[in-house]
Amino acid sequence: MNTKEKVQEIIKRLEKEYPEPKVALNFKTPFELLVATVLSAQTTDVHVNKVTEKLFKKYKTVKDYADALPDAFRKDISSINFYNNKAKNIQASAKMIIEKFSGKVPKTMEELTSLPGVARKTANIILSSAYGVNEGIAVDTHVKRLSLRLGLTKNEDPVKVEQDIMAVAPPKEQWGRISILLILHGRKICQAKKPMHNQCVLYDICPSRNI
Ligand code: SF4
């Protein structure tokens, strides 16, 4: 089995395990997804969802975030790691979206990554999960770990990992899905410290099954 065939097999098996793959972050609008994704760096999705449940009730529009008093907004997300920086980036993004993008979260990688605090991973999540656009593959810690363990890449740098997976995972329409499937499998079975090889549906095609 070559690497492209292997990726298709991985997707097929993981789709059976996780029939409705979607991001674990709760959101109703593209901007809410941007907020949740920025908050989720170094923080669990469960905790982010707890915080955004209240946050999204208080701040309903992009303008609400842009106009919020910085101290009050910081306080609203203060239980999140690195909240100071995240608050600054979210409010600066809201202002830029209003000024440069007519109040709408942009739909291209180039425009999204021009927003403060939005790198490729966040942009890929927004494009794929809010707009159904697959311009790349969101590489978080789970996607990186599983890609290395499954032999889809030899790189540690997320941008290179993304390029490696894109090269072996056509068609483009699958890119958003493969990222979410790897994240779900990484959380449930192929965990960083204790991968549960004996419960893994990828066992026979995984070069790391003996680690
Ligand atoms: S066999 Fe083990 S290392 Fe390979 S994907 Fe499954 S849990 Fe991860």
Boltz pocket constraint, residues with backbone or C-beta under 6 A from the ligand:
constraints:
  - pocket:
      binder: B
      contacts: [[A, 149], [A, 150], [A, 189], [A, 190], [A, 191], [A, 195], [A, 196], [A, 197], [A, 200], [A, 201], [A, 202], [A, 203], [A, 206], [A, 207], [A, 208], [A, 209]]
      max_distance: 6.0
